Amino acid sequence: MDFNMKKLASDAGIFFTRAVQFTEEKFGQAEKTELDAHFENLLARADSTKNWTEKILRQTEVLLQPNPSARVEEFLYEKLDRKVPSRVTNGELLAQYMTEAANELGPETPYGKTLIKVGETEKCLGAAERDFIHSASINFLTPLRNFLEGDWRTISKERRILQNRRLDLDACKARLKKAKAAEAKAACEGDAVPDFQETRPRNYILSASASALWSDEVDKAEQELRVAQTEFDRQAEVTRLLLEGISSTHVNHLRCLQEFVESQATYYAQCYRHMLDLQKQLGRFPGTFVGNTEPASSPLSSASLATAAATIPVVPTVAGIPATGEAAISLDDVAPPASGTRKARVLYDYEAADSSELALLADELITVYSLPGMDPDWLIGERGNRKGKVPVTYLELLS
């Protein structure tokens, strides 16, 4: 118990000495040992690395999980060393709603079929998003978090120790400076010639005794200064080595960043493929869309004619269409069948992908009919003297 009390008293004395030194430095009443410029640059680079790593980590977490409540929940599970429960992605949830809506509204209707197709694609997008989040968390977030919770904590600890060693060193320097000043003053008083006729000659004896005491104090302060300087130099070297390790951290983070980019590129490539397949299923082929609401009435190009000839079979049973083997003609030369034409209301705006299609405006009425061998998802639409293919999913057929 006595030993603990002595240690407690010693620690309290050291803490008080450091506090006094720190306060005097803040008020400009004490000298401060400055670190060399290279060491200061290492400190600045380490602080900058830590600050930007924190910002990048937080924003990446927001990118992967925009819901703040979900992020807090995942953080709590992580701190409790418990497995984070599997969470349904937004795409997968949307796919579930679309599938349920299609089953209730009618899976055989054009709207229901489209809901099912889009729902299947959204499910694939959700699965791709889940894989991307998992890959980014392991290959990018985890190394950043390990740096902040591991290496940076060690660097911060050693920097605090270095700060304490510097305060001890500067306190020893101040103590030695005061002791030397007091010793010089006592020596000046002791060099005076004593007056033995003085009624109280003991002042001379006291001055000589004080000079000896201050000399011992100077020796003690010099010894403490040497010890403090050695400890400071040793701690400065340890901290310097840790700070120079920031370069290795940058190399590691660079590799992790490249893996993150690869994961993100793979994710977006998968999304593009899924959406491209969906467009093909819905009859919307990617390409350059014209800005006009109506296509030009000029004759079709040779490529479009070939596409039209392949899409619309040429059979002799339809009036106005030449027999197989004759030259392909434009849709403007195709006459509608004698019966089977219907009126249809356009549900949504539609931009023609090429000159073989008819651009549509929402709520307008057009005449539609089908030709033998046509894709069931498409019809031939007429508006005035304009004619072209139109997707069934954009129409409401009227009686």
C-alpha positions as CSV (number, residue, x, y, z in Angstrom):
1,M,0.0,0.0,0.0
2,D,2.9,2.3,0.8
3,F,4.5,1.6,-2.6
4,N,1.2,2.4,-4.4
5,M,0.9,5.6,-2.5
6,K,4.4,6.6,-3.4
7,K,3.8,5.8,-7.0
8,L,0.6,7.7,-7.0
9,A,2.3,10.7,-5.5
10,S,5.1,10.5,-8.1
11,D,2.7,10.2,-11.0
12,A,0.7,13.2,-9.6
13,G,4.0,15.2,-9.4
14,I,4.9,14.3,-13.0
15,F,1.4,15.2,-14.2
16,F,1.5,18.6,-12.4
17,T,5.0,19.4,-13.9
18,R,3.8,18.6,-17.4
19,A,0.6,20.7,-16.9
20,V,2.7,23.6,-15.7
21,Q,5.1,23.3,-18.6
22,F,2.2,23.0,-21.1
23,T,0.4,26.0,-19.7
24,E,3.6,28.2,-19.7
25,E,4.2,27.2,-23.3
26,K,0.7,28.3,-24.3
27,F,1.2,31.7,-22.6
28,G,4.7,32.1,-24.2
29,Q,6.4,31.9,-20.8
30,A,8.4,28.8,-21.5
31,E,10.6,27.5,-24.3
32,K,9.4,24.6,-26.4
33,T,11.6,22.0,-28.1
34,E,10.8,22.1,-31.8
35,L,10.8,19.0,-34.0
36,D,12.7,19.0,-37.3
37,A,11.0,19.9,-40.5
38,H,11.0,16.3,-41.9
39,F,9.3,15.0,-38.7
40,E,6.7,17.8,-38.9
41,N,6.0,16.8,-42.6
42,L,5.5,13.2,-41.5
43,L,3.1,14.3,-38.8
44,A,1.1,16.4,-41.2
45,R,0.9,13.6,-43.8
46,A,-0.3,11.1,-41.2
47,D,-3.0,13.5,-40.0
48,S,-4.1,14.1,-43.6
49,T,-4.2,10.4,-44.3
50,K,-6.3,9.7,-41.2
51,N,-8.8,12.5,-41.9
52,W,-9.3,11.6,-45.6
53,T,-9.5,7.9,-44.8
54,E,-12.3,8.6,-42.3
55,K,-14.2,10.7,-44.9
56,I,-13.8,8.2,-47.7
57,L,-14.9,5.3,-45.4
58,R,-18.0,7.1,-44.2
59,Q,-19.1,8.2,-47.7
60,T,-18.4,4.7,-49.1
61,E,-20.7,3.3,-46.4
62,V,-23.4,5.8,-47.4
63,L,-22.9,4.7,-51.1
64,L,-23.3,1.1,-50.2
65,Q,-26.1,1.6,-47.7
66,P,-28.0,4.9,-48.0
67,N,-30.3,4.1,-45.1
68,P,-28.8,5.6,-41.9
69,S,-30.9,3.4,-39.7
70,A,-29.6,0.3,-41.4
71,R,-26.0,1.6,-41.0
72,V,-26.5,2.1,-37.3
73,E,-27.9,-1.4,-37.0
74,E,-24.9,-2.9,-38.8
75,F,-22.5,-0.9,-36.6
76,L,-24.1,-2.2,-33.4
77,Y,-24.0,-5.8,-34.7
78,E,-20.3,-5.3,-35.5
79,K,-19.5,-3.9,-32.1
80,L,-21.3,-6.7,-30.4
81,D,-19.4,-9.3,-32.5
82,R,-22.6,-10.6,-33.9
83,K,-23.4,-11.6,-37.5
84,V,-25.3,-9.0,-39.4
85,P,-28.6,-10.5,-40.6
86,S,-29.2,-10.8,-44.3
87,R,-31.0,-7.8,-45.7
88,V,-33.2,-7.7,-48.8
89,T,-32.0,-5.1,-51.3
90,N,-34.3,-2.5,-52.7
91,G,-34.2,-4.1,-56.2
92,E,-35.2,-7.5,-54.8
93,L,-38.0,-5.9,-52.8
94,L,-39.2,-4.1,-55.9
95,A,-39.1,-7.4,-57.8
96,Q,-41.2,-9.0,-55.2
97,Y,-43.9,-6.3,-55.3
98,M,-44.0,-6.4,-59.2
99,T,-44.4,-10.1,-59.2
100,E,-47.2,-10.0,-56.6
101,A,-48.9,-7.2,-58.5
102,A,-48.7,-9.1,-61.8
103,N,-50.3,-12.2,-60.2
104,E,-53.1,-10.1,-58.8
105,L,-53.8,-7.9,-61.8
106,G,-53.5,-10.7,-64.3
107,P,-50.3,-12.4,-65.4
108,E,-51.6,-13.0,-68.9
109,T,-52.4,-9.3,-69.6
110,P,-49.8,-7.1,-71.4
111,Y,-49.3,-5.1,-68.2
112,G,-48.9,-8.3,-66.1
113,K,-46.4,-9.9,-68.5
114,T,-44.4,-6.7,-68.5
115,L,-44.4,-6.6,-64.7
116,I,-43.2,-10.1,-64.5
117,K,-40.4,-9.5,-66.9
118,V,-39.3,-6.2,-65.2
119,G,-39.5,-7.9,-61.8
120,E,-37.2,-10.7,-62.9
121,T,-34.7,-8.2,-64.1
122,E,-35.0,-6.2,-60.8
123,K,-34.3,-9.3,-58.9
124,C,-31.1,-9.9,-60.9
125,L,-30.1,-6.3,-60.3
126,G,-30.7,-6.7,-56.6
127,A,-28.5,-9.9,-56.5
128,A,-25.8,-8.0,-58.4
129,E,-26.0,-5.2,-55.9
130,R,-25.7,-7.6,-53.0
131,D,-22.5,-9.1,-54.5
132,F,-21.1,-5.7,-55.1
133,I,-21.8,-4.6,-51.5
134,H,-20.2,-7.8,-50.2
135,S,-17.1,-7.4,-52.3
136,A,-16.6,-3.7,-51.6
137,S,-17.0,-4.3,-47.8
138,I,-14.3,-7.0,-47.7
139,N,-11.9,-5.6,-50.2
140,F,-12.2,-1.9,-49.6
141,L,-14.0,-0.9,-46.3
142,T,-12.3,-3.5,-44.1
143,P,-8.7,-2.4,-44.9
144,L,-9.6,1.3,-44.3
145,R,-11.3,0.4,-41.0
146,N,-8.4,-1.8,-39.9
147,F,-6.0,1.2,-40.5
148,L,-8.1,3.5,-38.4
149,E,-8.7,1.0,-35.6
150,G,-5.2,-0.5,-35.7
151,D,-2.3,1.3,-37.1
152,W,-3.6,4.8,-36.4
153,R,-4.4,4.0,-32.8
154,T,-0.8,2.8,-32.3
155,I,0.5,6.0,-34.0
156,S,-1.7,8.2,-31.8
157,K,-0.5,6.4,-28.7
158,E,3.1,6.8,-29.5
159,R,2.6,10.5,-30.4
160,R,1.0,11.1,-27.0
161,I,4.0,9.4,-25.3
162,L,6.3,11.6,-27.4
163,Q,4.4,14.7,-26.4
164,N,4.8,13.7,-22.7
165,R,8.6,13.1,-23.2
166,R,8.9,16.5,-24.8
167,L,7.2,18.2,-21.9
168,D,9.5,16.3,-19.5
169,L,12.5,17.4,-21.5
170,D,11.5,21.0,-21.6
171,A,10.6,21.0,-17.9
172,C,14.1,19.7,-17.1
173,K,15.6,22.4,-19.3
174,A,13.7,25.0,-17.4
175,R,14.6,23.5,-14.1
176,L,18.3,23.5,-15.0
177,K,18.1,27.1,-16.3
178,K,16.6,28.2,-13.0
179,A,19.2,26.3,-10.9
180,K,22.1,27.8,-12.8
181,A,20.7,31.3,-12.4
182,A,20.3,30.7,-8.7
183,E,23.7,29.2,-8.4
184,A,25.3,32.2,-10.2
185,K,23.4,34.6,-7.9
186,A,24.6,32.7,-4.8
187,A,28.2,32.6,-6.1
188,C,28.1,36.4,-6.6
189,E,27.0,36.9,-3.0
190,G,29.6,34.4,-1.7
191,D,32.5,36.3,-3.5
192,A,31.9,39.4,-1.4
193,V,34.6,40.1,1.2
194,P,33.2,39.4,4.7
195,D,33.3,42.1,7.4
196,F,34.4,40.3,10.5
197,Q,33.7,43.4,12.5
198,E,30.0,43.0,11.5
199,T,27.8,42.3,14.5
200,R,26.0,39.5,12.4
201,P,28.6,37.7,10.2
202,R,26.4,34.7,9.7
203,N,25.0,36.1,6.4
204,Y,28.3,35.2,4.7
205,I,28.2,31.6,6.0
206,L,24.6,31.2,4.8
207,S,25.6,32.5,1.3
208,A,28.4,30.0,1.1
209,S,26.1,27.2,2.1
210,A,23.4,28.3,-0.4
211,S,26.0,28.3,-3.2
212,A,26.9,24.7,-2.4
213,L,23.3,23.6,-2.3
214,W,22.5,25.2,-5.7
215,S,25.6,23.5,-7.1
216,D,24.2,20.2,-6.1
217,E,20.9,21.2,-7.6
218,V,22.5,22.0,-10.9
219,D,24.2,18.6,-11.0
220,K,21.0,16.9,-10.3
221,A,19.1,18.9,-12.9
222,E,21.8,18.1,-15.5
223,Q,21.5,14.4,-14.7
224,E,17.7,14.5,-15.1
225,L,18.1,16.5,-18.4
226,R,20.4,13.8,-19.8
227,V,17.9,11.1,-18.9
228,A,15.0,13.1,-20.3
229,Q,16.9,13.8,-23.6
230,T,17.7,10.1,-24.0
231,E,14.1,9.1,-23.5
232,F,12.8,11.8,-25.9
233,D,15.3,10.8,-28.6
234,R,14.3,7.1,-28.3
235,Q,10.6,7.9,-28.4
236,A,11.1,10.3,-31.4
237,E,12.8,7.5,-33.3
238,V,9.9,5.0,-32.5
239,T,7.3,7.5,-33.6
240,R,9.3,8.4,-36.8
241,L,9.4,4.8,-37.9
242,L,5.6,4.5,-37.4
243,L,5.0,7.7,-39.4
244,E,7.2,6.5,-42.2
245,G,5.0,3.4,-42.4
246,I,2.2,5.6,-43.8
247,S,3.8,5.2,-47.2
248,S,3.1,1.4,-47.0
249,T,-0.4,2.3,-45.9
250,H,-0.9,4.3,-49.1
251,V,0.3,1.4,-51.2
252,N,-2.1,-0.9,-49.5
253,H,-5.0,1.5,-49.9
254,L,-4.2,2.0,-53.5
255,R,-4.5,-1.8,-54.1
256,C,-7.8,-1.8,-52.3
257,L,-9.0,1.1,-54.3
258,Q,-8.2,-0.7,-57.5
259,E,-10.2,-3.8,-56.3
260,F,-13.1,-1.5,-55.4
261,V,-13.1,0.0,-58.9
262,E,-13.0,-3.5,-60.5
263,S,-16.0,-4.6,-58.3
264,Q,-17.9,-1.5,-59.2
265,A,-17.2,-1.9,-62.9
266,T,-18.3,-5.6,-62.8
267,Y,-21.5,-4.5,-61.0
268,Y,-22.4,-1.9,-63.6
269,A,-21.6,-4.2,-66.4
270,Q,-23.9,-6.8,-65.0
271,C,-26.6,-4.1,-64.6
272,Y,-26.2,-3.1,-68.2
273,R,-26.5,-6.6,-69.5
274,H,-29.6,-7.2,-67.5
275,M,-31.2,-4.0,-68.7
276,L,-30.2,-4.7,-72.3
277,D,-31.9,-8.1,-72.1
278,L,-35.0,-6.5,-70.6
279,Q,-35.1,-4.0,-73.4
280,K,-34.9,-6.8,-76.0
281,Q,-37.7,-8.7,-74.2
282,L,-39.9,-5.6,-74.3
283,G,-39.0,-4.9,-77.9
284,R,-37.0,-1.7,-77.2
285,F,-33.6,-2.1,-78.9
286,P,-30.8,0.3,-77.8
287,G,-29.8,2.8,-80.4
288,T,-29.8,6.5,-81.3
289,F,-33.3,7.8,-80.8
290,V,-34.6,10.7,-82.8
291,G,-36.0,13.7,-81.1
292,N,-39.0,14.2,-83.4
293,T,-42.3,12.8,-82.2
294,E,-43.0,11.5,-85.8
295,P,-40.6,9.6,-88.0
296,A,-39.7,11.0,-91.5
297,S,-42.0,9.8,-94.3
298,S,-39.1,9.2,-96.6
299,P,-38.6,5.7,-98.0
300,L,-36.9,3.1,-95.7
301,S,-33.2,2.5,-96.0
302,S,-32.0,-0.8,-97.4
303,A,-31.1,-2.1,-93.9
304,S,-34.6,-1.1,-92.6
305,L,-36.2,-2.7,-95.6
306,A,-34.3,-5.9,-94.9
307,T,-35.5,-5.8,-91.2
308,A,-39.1,-5.1,-92.3
309,A,-39.0,-7.9,-94.8
310,A,-37.7,-10.3,-92.1
311,T,-40.3,-9.1,-89.6
312,I,-43.3,-8.9,-91.9
313,P,-43.6,-12.1,-93.9
314,V,-44.7,-11.6,-97.5
315,V,-47.6,-13.8,-98.2
316,P,-50.1,-13.8,-101.1
317,T,-53.1,-14.0,-98.8
318,V,-52.7,-10.3,-97.8
319,A,-53.8,-7.7,-100.3
320,G,-51.1,-5.5,-101.6
321,I,-48.2,-7.7,-100.5
322,P,-46.2,-9.4,-103.3
323,A,-45.5,-13.1,-103.2
324,T,-42.4,-14.5,-101.6
325,G,-39.2,-14.0,-103.6
326,E,-40.2,-10.7,-105.0
327,A,-38.4,-7.5,-104.0
328,A,-39.1,-6.2,-100.5
329,I,-41.2,-3.0,-100.3
330,S,-41.7,-0.3,-97.7
331,L,-44.5,-0.4,-95.1
332,D,-46.2,2.5,-96.9
333,D,-46.9,0.0,-99.7
334,V,-48.5,-2.6,-97.4
335,A,-52.3,-2.4,-97.5
336,P,-54.2,-3.2,-94.3
337,P,-56.2,-6.5,-94.3
338,A,-59.8,-6.3,-95.4
339,S,-60.9,-7.2,-91.8
340,G,-59.2,-7.3,-88.4
341,T,-58.3,-3.6,-88.0
342,R,-59.0,-2.0,-84.5
343,K,-58.7,1.3,-82.8
344,A,-56.2,1.7,-80.0
345,R,-55.5,4.4,-77.4
346,V,-51.8,5.1,-76.7
347,L,-51.0,4.8,-73.0
348,Y,-47.5,6.3,-73.0
349,D,-45.2,8.4,-75.3
350,Y,-43.0,6.2,-77.4
351,E,-40.0,7.3,-79.5
352,A,-39.4,5.3,-82.6
353,A,-36.1,3.4,-82.5
354,D,-35.8,3.5,-86.3
355,S,-37.8,4.5,-89.4
356,S,-39.7,1.2,-89.4
357,E,-41.5,2.2,-86.2
358,L,-44.2,4.7,-85.5
359,A,-43.7,7.3,-82.8
360,L,-46.6,7.6,-80.4
361,L,-48.1,10.3,-78.2
362,A,-50.0,9.5,-75.0
363,D,-53.8,9.5,-75.3
364,E,-53.9,9.6,-79.1
365,L,-56.0,7.2,-81.2
366,I,-54.5,5.1,-83.9
367,T,-55.6,2.2,-86.1
368,V,-53.7,-1.1,-85.6
369,Y,-53.6,-4.5,-87.2
370,S,-51.4,-7.5,-87.3
371,L,-49.8,-9.3,-90.3
372,P,-49.2,-13.1,-90.5
373,G,-46.0,-14.2,-88.9
374,M,-45.5,-10.9,-86.9
375,D,-44.0,-10.9,-83.4
376,P,-47.1,-11.0,-81.0
377,D,-45.6,-8.1,-79.0
378,W,-45.8,-5.8,-82.0
379,L,-48.6,-4.5,-84.3
380,I,-48.7,-2.3,-87.4
381,G,-50.0,1.1,-86.5
382,E,-51.5,3.8,-88.8
383,R,-52.1,7.5,-88.1
384,G,-53.2,9.4,-91.2
385,N,-50.8,8.6,-94.0
386,R,-48.1,7.4,-91.6
387,K,-47.5,3.8,-90.8
388,G,-45.1,1.8,-88.7
389,K,-44.6,-0.9,-86.1
390,V,-45.8,-0.2,-82.5
391,P,-45.3,-2.1,-79.3
392,V,-48.5,-3.7,-77.8
393,T,-47.5,-2.8,-74.3
394,Y,-48.0,0.9,-75.1
395,L,-51.5,0.4,-76.4
396,E,-55.0,-0.1,-75.0
397,L,-57.1,-1.9,-77.6
398,L,-60.6,-0.6,-78.1
399,S,-63.6,-2.5,-79.4
